[in-house]
Amino acid sequence: MKTASGIITACLAAIALVSCSKQNLKTEWATQEENIDSFIASLSTEGDPNDPEALYVHDIVYNGGSSRVILREGSGDGLSDGGTVSFYYTGYVFTGSLDPDNMFATNHQQTAEENGWSMTDADYSIKTVTFGSNDRLLTGLHNGLSGVRTGEICYILFSGQYGFGKRQVGAVPANSALLYEIRVESVSNR
């Protein structure tokens, strides 16, 4: 009888620990989402519409847990399922601000050089993806890319819930909020 009682106690303790852990994770994601909202609110919404190099908030698009901040509007049709998108990206672990020290990946050579970021065998080729359910993108990045247009420059931000989740990937800690700067070169919905 003592053995059964001990097993039941151990099981209840394990369930309580898992439940507490899940609640802590939900609280962490909620805090990350608040930080994302605060960061977006801090961005400038004013700029010279006649300056093609000016970056300021033109629009904000929310989709499935992702926030896409459009800094330069694109043209043409927005990316939809089955379409192809070619883009440059820079990924950052998001801790409340855009911090170059938190960069973990890029295929944009100028950004890498400006930030003194180097890696052996760097591949600065453009990334091309057929957009759909099998595109192998992080959920947050997939949701954020939906609707992008040729020439668009944007930030895509999302909590750890839509990123790498429980896995640590390279320099990215598990459950980290992420920010991607995206420079869309082309979109084709053929």
N, C-alpha and C positions, 0 to 999 in steps of 0.2 A: 504494500500500500504506500509506503514511503517513497518508493521508486516512482510510482505513477504520479504521486503528488509533486515530486521533484521535477518530473518531465513536464507536467502541466505548468508549473511555476516558470520553468525555463522558456517554454513556448510563449506564455503570456508576456514575459520580459522581452523576448525577441520581437513579438508583435508590437509592443509599446515602443521599442526602439525604432523599428521600421516606420511606424506611424509618426513618431516625433521627427525622424529624419525627413520624411516626405513633407511634413509641415514646414520644416526649416527651409527646404528647397523651394517651396512655393513662396515663402516669405522673401527669400533671396531673389527669385525671379521678379516678384512684385517691386522690390527695391530697384532692381536693374531697370525695369520699365519706367519707374518714376524718374530715374537718372536720365534715361533716354528722352523722356518728355521735357525735362528741364534743359537738357542740352539743345534740343530742337528749339525751344522757346528762346534760348540765348542767341540764336543765329540771326544775322541781319536779314531783314526783309526789304531793304532798300538798296538800290543800285542804279546804275545808268543803263537803261534798256538799249541805248545805242552803242554801248561798249560790248563787243562780242566776247571779250575776255573776262568781263565782270562775273564774279560768282556771288550770288545771293539767293535767298530762298524765293523761288517762283511758286512752288506748290509743295504740298505734303500729301502723300498717298499712303493710306494704311491698308494692309492686306494680310490677313492670317497671322497676326503677331509681329509683322514687319512694318517698319516705318521707312518710306522712301522720301528723302528730302531732295527735291529737284533744284539743283544749283544753276544749271544751264538747261534751258528747254531744248528738246530735240525736235525733229520734224518727221513727217510720214506716219505710217501706221504704228500703233503700239504693239509690242511683242505679245503673241498669243500662243496657245498650245499648238505644237507642230512647227512653229516658226524657228528660225535660226537667229541667234544673236552672237555678235563678235564684240569683245570688250577687253579693256585693260582694267585691272583691279588692284587695290591695295587693301589688305586686311589688317585690322587693329583689334587688340583686346580692348574693349571699351570699359573704362573705369569712371566715366562721368565727363570726360573731355577727350578731344582728339589729341593724343600724345604720341609723337613720332617714336618715342622709346618703346611704345607698345605694338609697333608694327611687327607682324609675324609672317607676312607673305606679300609679294608683289610681282607682277609681270610688266610693270611700268618702269622702264629704265630711268627716266628722268626723276621720278619720285624716289627711287632707290638711291640715285646719286646725290640728290639734294639732301637726303637724310643720312648720308654716310653709311648706308646699309649695303653690305655686300655678302655674297654667298658664292661658294665654289659652284661651278657649272650652272650659273644663273641662266634661266630661260626667260627671256623677255618677249617671247612671241605672244601674239594676241590669242586670247582664249575664245574658242568658238563652240557653242553649245546648241544642240537641237532641244528646244524647250518643251518639256512634257514630264510625264510621270516617271520616266526613266532617265532623267538628265543628270543624276548623281550629284546634284548640288545640295548643300545644306538646306533644310526646310526654310529657314529664314531668308537665305539668299534667293532661293527659288521664288518665294512669295514676293520678295521685294523687286525682282526683275520683271515680274508680270506687268506688261504695259509700257516698258521703257521704249524710247524712240531713238532713231539714228541721231547721233550728235549730242545726246543727253549726257550731262555730268550730274551725278547724284551721290548721296550717302544712303546706304541701306543699313539700318540698325535693328537689332533684335536681341532679346534676352537669351540666356543660356539654354532655355527650354527649346529654342529653335535652332541652336547651334550644334556643337559637338556633344552636348549632353554630358553624361557621366564620364566620357573619355577625355583624358588629357591627350592632346595632339601636339607634338613638338613642344614649342614654348607656350602653347595655349592651355591654361589650366582648365580642368573640368568645370562645366556649368558656367563658363564665362560669357558675358554679353559681348557681342561683336559689332564692329562698324566696318563696312566695306565702302571705300570710295570707288565708284564705277565710272568709267569713261566708255560710253557706247560708241563703237565705230560703225556698226551696221546692224540693221534688223531686216529680216526678210520673212514674210509669212506665207510663202508659196507652198 
